[in-house]
Amino acid sequence: MSVPPLHSLPPRAGIGLRSRHYADVLDAAERGAAPAWVEVHPQNYFGAGGPPHRWLTAIAEYLPLSFHSVGLSLGSASGVDADELEALAALCDRYAPAMVSDHLSWSNGPHDKFPDLLPIPYTHAALDHFAAQVGRVQDRLGRSMLIENPSRYLAYAKSDWDEVQFLHELCRRSGCGLLLDINNVEVSAFNLGLDPAPWLDAFDPALVGEIHVAGHAVKDDDMGGRIAIDDHGSPVRSSCWDLLVRFLRRAGPKPVLVEWDTDVPDFAVLMAEAATAGRLIEPVDA
């Protein structure tokens, strides 16, 4: 299998594009004051036309797009969702995004689609299967993609690989890259009782094509403990910013996305978060 090189985003700060911000983003882009790029969930644009496409077409005239898919279900036993893949391929043909990504997860059963990104075991068999499915997507799209590390709430009892080793080997076998979600590292480390810093340090920066930062919630669970929930519903935590700085010092400048998917704030609040990310990228870009 021959996979084309990864596309690339500018090593600057981006934001997730939400419908309530369409007019704000376009106005800012026309004034030269927009984020450097925007990320969209392509599943929101699988319809043939209508207002979402009119807005996205106008915004794409000014800003690079990153397609962050949530529906390929690469880890499902039956393989990638063929209908989702064809719809994604058509959308890529239409908009030529700078980047395409999905998750180290599964969400489809034999007769159901689950509204979540469910974890896969880090076994040799799972790696063989996942690499084959990534290859199938890349062959169909004619381009490499990024795979995002998950947020985890429990660990499987037995694994053949640790998470970072699994992801690195996936990249080696399939030619994909990594979408490094630093908030997910922090959430997973909290829930599994681990230190996020060495976990983050294990990632090879050369494989990382995009970075995510976000807020998360910490709540009491039903067993007298505390659990971190990856809800993307609040400002980026200071600890997540610190981990971003730690990684960028080693990696150099990378595209950094501020994710905010629930309780979405006003555009000015989101742009202030992106400005913080931009200031942290700038020193390593000097």
C-alpha positions in Angstrom: 0.0 0.0 0.0 1.4 3.4 -1.0 0.0 6.3 1.0 0.5 9.9 -0.1 2.3 12.3 2.4 0.2 14.0 5.1 -1.4 17.3 4.2 -0.7 20.0 6.7 -2.3 22.9 8.6 -0.5 26.1 9.5 1.3 25.8 12.8 -1.1 28.3 14.5 -4.2 28.2 16.6 -7.6 27.1 15.3 -11.1 26.7 16.6 -13.9 24.3 16.1 -16.5 25.8 13.7 -20.0 25.8 15.2 -23.2 27.0 13.5 -23.8 29.8 16.0 -20.4 31.3 15.0 -20.7 31.1 11.2 -21.3 34.8 10.7 -18.7 35.8 13.3 -16.0 33.6 11.7 -16.8 34.9 8.2 -16.8 38.5 9.3 -13.5 38.0 11.1 -12.0 36.3 8.1 -13.0 39.1 5.8 -11.3 41.6 8.2 -8.2 39.4 8.5 -8.9 38.8 12.2 -10.0 35.1 12.1 -8.3 32.1 13.6 -5.7 30.5 11.4 -7.9 27.6 10.5 -11.1 25.9 11.6 -12.1 22.3 12.3 -15.4 20.8 11.3 -17.1 17.5 12.0 -17.8 16.4 8.4 -20.9 14.4 9.5 -22.6 17.8 9.9 -22.2 18.4 6.2 -23.2 15.1 4.6 -26.4 16.7 3.3 -26.2 17.8 -0.4 -26.8 21.5 0.2 -28.6 24.1 2.3 -27.3 26.8 4.7 -24.5 24.7 6.3 -22.8 24.3 2.9 -23.3 27.9 1.9 -21.6 29.0 5.1 -18.8 26.5 4.9 -18.1 27.3 1.2 -17.8 31.0 2.1 -15.6 30.3 5.1 -13.4 27.9 3.1 -12.6 30.7 0.7 -10.5 32.3 3.5 -9.5 29.6 6.0 -8.0 26.0 5.8 -10.3 23.3 7.0 -9.6 20.3 9.1 -12.2 17.5 8.9 -12.4 15.7 12.2 -14.7 12.7 11.6 -16.6 11.0 14.4 -18.4 8.3 12.4 -16.0 6.0 10.6 -15.9 3.5 13.5 -12.5 2.2 12.5 -12.3 -0.2 15.4 -15.6 -2.0 14.8 -15.3 -5.7 14.2 -17.1 -5.4 10.9 -14.7 -2.7 9.8 -15.1 0.9 8.7 -18.6 2.2 8.0 -18.8 2.1 4.2 -21.5 4.7 3.9 -19.7 7.1 6.2 -16.5 6.6 4.2 -18.2 7.3 0.9 -19.8 10.4 2.3 -16.5 11.6 3.7 -14.7 11.0 0.4 -17.3 13.0 -1.4 -17.0 15.9 1.1 -13.2 15.8 0.7 -13.5 16.0 -3.0 -15.8 19.0 -2.6 -13.7 21.0 -0.1 -10.2 19.6 -0.3 -9.5 20.0 3.5 -6.0 20.5 4.7 -6.4 17.6 7.2 -8.6 14.6 7.9 -8.8 12.7 11.2 -10.8 10.3 13.2 -10.4 8.4 16.5 -8.8 5.3 18.0 -12.3 3.9 18.8 -15.4 2.1 17.6 -19.0 3.1 17.6 -20.9 0.6 15.4 -22.3 -2.8 16.4 -24.0 -5.3 14.1 -27.3 -3.6 14.3 -26.7 -0.3 16.1 -24.8 2.9 16.1 -23.7 4.2 19.5 -23.5 7.9 20.2 -20.0 7.5 21.7 -16.4 6.8 20.8 -15.8 3.5 22.5 -12.3 2.2 23.5 -10.5 -0.7 21.7 -8.2 -3.2 23.5 -4.5 -2.6 22.8 -3.8 -6.1 21.5 -2.0 -7.5 18.5 -5.3 -8.5 16.9 -6.8 -5.1 17.4 -3.7 -3.4 16.0 -3.8 -5.6 12.9 -7.5 -4.8 12.4 -7.2 -1.1 13.0 -4.2 -0.7 10.7 -6.1 -2.5 7.9 -9.1 -0.2 8.4 -7.0 3.0 8.4 -5.4 1.7 5.2 -8.8 1.2 3.7 -9.8 4.8 4.5 -6.5 6.3 3.2 -6.7 4.3 0.0 -10.2 5.6 -0.6 -9.4 9.2 0.2 -6.0 9.1 -1.6 -4.4 10.8 1.3 -3.0 10.1 4.8 -5.1 10.8 7.9 -4.6 11.5 11.6 -5.8 9.2 14.4 -6.6 10.8 17.8 -5.7 9.2 21.1 -8.8 8.5 23.2 -10.0 9.7 26.6 -10.2 6.7 28.8 -12.2 5.9 31.9 -11.1 2.3 32.5 -8.2 0.2 31.3 -8.6 -3.3 29.8 -7.3 -6.0 32.1 -4.8 -7.2 29.6 -3.0 -5.4 26.8 -0.1 -6.3 24.5 0.9 -2.6 24.1 0.7 0.6 26.0 -1.3 3.3 24.3 1.6 5.3 22.9 3.4 2.2 21.6 0.1 1.1 20.0 -0.3 4.4 18.2 3.3 4.6 17.1 3.1 1.1 15.6 -0.2 2.0 14.0 1.5 4.9 12.3 4.4 2.7 11.2 2.1 0.1 9.7 -0.4 2.3 8.0 1.4 5.5 7.2 -1.1 7.6 9.2 -0.2 10.4 11.6 -1.4 11.3 15.1 -3.8 13.9 16.3 -2.5 14.4 19.9 -5.3 15.4 22.2 -3.5 16.7 25.3 -6.8 17.0 27.2 -7.4 13.3 26.6 -4.0 12.5 28.0 -4.8 14.5 31.1 -8.3 12.9 31.5 -7.0 9.4 30.9 -4.1 9.8 33.3 -6.4 11.2 36.0 -8.9 8.3 35.7 -6.2 5.6 35.6 -4.1 7.1 38.4 -1.1 7.9 36.2 1.1 11.0 35.7 0.2 12.7 32.4 3.7 14.2 31.9 5.7 11.1 31.1 2.7 9.8 29.1 2.9 12.9 27.0 6.7 12.8 26.8 6.4 9.3 25.2 4.8 10.7 22.0 7.0 11.1 19.0 6.5 14.7 17.8 7.4 13.8 14.3 4.2 11.8 14.0 1.9 14.6 15.3 0.1 16.6 12.7 -2.4 18.4 15.0 -2.9 19.0 18.7 -6.2 19.5 20.6 -6.6 21.2 24.0 -9.9 21.5 25.8 -11.6 21.8 29.2 -12.9 18.8 31.1 -15.1 18.3 34.2 -14.1 16.4 37.4 -17.0 15.0 39.4 -17.7 12.5 42.2 -18.5 9.0 40.9 -20.8 6.5 42.5 -18.1 4.6 44.3 -16.7 7.4 46.5 -14.0 8.5 44.1 -13.5 11.2 41.5 -13.7 10.9 37.7 -12.6 13.2 34.9 -15.1 13.6 32.1 -14.1 14.7 28.7 -17.0 17.1 28.0 -15.3 20.0 26.2 -17.6 22.3 28.0 -15.3 24.8 29.8 -12.2 26.8 29.3 -8.9 25.0 28.9 -7.5 24.1 32.3 -4.2 25.7 33.3 -2.7 22.2 33.7 -3.6 21.4 30.1 -1.9 24.7 28.9 1.2 23.6 30.9 1.2 20.2 29.2 0.9 22.0 25.8 3.9 24.1 26.6 5.8 21.0 27.7 5.1 19.3 24.4 5.8 22.3 22.2 9.2 22.9 23.7 10.2 19.5 22.5 8.2 19.4 19.3 8.4 22.9 17.9 5.3 24.8 16.5 2.3 22.7 15.7 -1.3 23.4 14.7 -3.3 23.7 18.0 -7.1 23.5 18.2 -9.2 24.8 21.0 -12.1 22.4 21.4 -15.4 23.6 23.0 -18.3 21.4 22.0 -20.8 21.8 24.9 -22.1 25.0 26.6 -20.5 26.7 23.6 -19.5 30.3 24.5 -19.7 33.5 22.6 -17.3 33.9 19.7 -15.1 36.4 21.7 -14.6 33.9 24.5 -13.5 31.2 22.1 -11.2 33.6 20.3 -9.6 34.6 23.6 -8.8 30.9 24.2 -7.4 30.6 20.7 -5.3 33.7 21.4 -3.8 32.0 24.5 -2.9 29.0 22.3 -1.3 31.3 19.8 0.9 33.0 22.3 2.1 29.6 23.5 3.0 28.5 20.0 4.8 31.8 19.1 7.9 31.4 21.4 8.8 28.1 19.8 8.3 29.6 16.4 10.8 32.3 16.9 
